[in-house]
Amino acid sequence: MLMYGWMKFVEIAPERYDWAVKFMTGGRIDQIKDRIADAVRPGDRVLDIGCGTGTLGLRCMKKGADFVGLDSSRYMLEQTQKYADTAGVGNRLTVVHDSVTQLRAHFADESFDVVTSTMALGEFPRDFLDFIMKECRRILKPGGRLLIADEVWPEKFFPRLAYQVGLVLLWIPQFLLLRRALFPIKDLRQIIVSAGFKVTGVTTWAASSFHLVEAEKELVAVSPQVVSPQTESAAVTPVMAYR
Ligand SMILES: C[S@@+](CC[C@H](N)C(=O)[O-])C[C@H]1O[C@@H](n2cnc3c(N)ncnc32)[C@H](O)[C@@H]1O
């Protein structure tokens, strides 16, 4: 909520958005985006949900990935296009001006290698997040990677207490200014696991109030019993498939 209030304020002016995010995160956002881009390989098709000005996308495109930036703000997407064109990678960019709730309308099953989102999912209630994560699973190819970085409730007692105090102090001015109630995500990891992903790593920053969760669309064994004609015994020959 602390970060989101500020974000909402600067989102309406994309040209000042990037420095504001850097200021707000003490430059850590660059490390986080570098880390996410490290997981992207040349030739990957990457979707970034709530891509903002596309600074993560730029890193991915420079690595040779094809990047789809989805955002509900036209102004943010214009900035994304500008950055990509200036860097000479505009041919690798597709922008989609729509809400994250419309993933099904735009993207086919198993059509992405990587789905990412940074600081964009905290506005949604739990039911919505469950729905979005299931959609992410649908559009990811088998073995595809999900990388979500967002503001979360700190897990440890004292950081959580300090965070709660800040939240109480800032909630009313933020609501008056933005007319929105914004909260950090509860149980980000659990939401991702519940959607059927295997979590492969969680990195925390800022007294554990910011998490990067890395996950993949897991390979699971189905129809394991096959009779071997040689031994006439039931040999376990797992057939691997993606749920
Ligand atoms: C805090 S910014 C983060 C931008 C970018 N991911 C970054 O890390 O710099 C949140 C972004 O989510 C977008 N957004 C908000 N609600 C959205 C929705 N329902 N569907 C798609 N994008 C949304 C906003 O327009 C904004 O660009």
The ligand as a Gaussian input file, in Angstrom:
#p B3LYP/6-31G(d) Opt

LIG

0 1
 C        2.986000       0.521000     -10.454000
 S        2.849000       0.395000     -12.177000
 C        4.111000      -0.824000     -12.541000
 C        4.600000      -0.715000     -13.933000
 C        5.751000      -1.639000     -14.321000
 N        5.355000      -3.031000     -14.221000
 C        6.964000      -1.362000     -13.501000
 O        7.413000      -2.264000     -12.765000
 O        7.508000      -0.264000     -13.588000
 C        1.365000      -0.515000     -12.408000
 C        0.943000      -0.633000     -13.856000
 O       -0.194000      -1.475000     -13.914000
 C       -1.105000      -0.930000     -14.822000
 N       -2.435000      -1.436000     -14.485000
 C       -3.237000      -1.102000     -13.453000
 N       -4.382000      -1.789000     -13.487000
 C       -4.307000      -2.584000     -14.576000
 C       -5.192000      -3.533000     -15.176000
 N       -6.383000      -3.800000     -14.643000
 N       -4.803000      -4.169000     -16.284000
 C       -3.596000      -3.903000     -16.855000
 N       -2.726000      -3.012000     -16.341000
 C       -3.072000      -2.373000     -15.220000
 C       -0.959000       0.569000     -14.657000
 O       -1.423000       1.283000     -15.784000
 C        0.535000       0.689000     -14.461000
 O        1.215000       0.887000     -15.667000

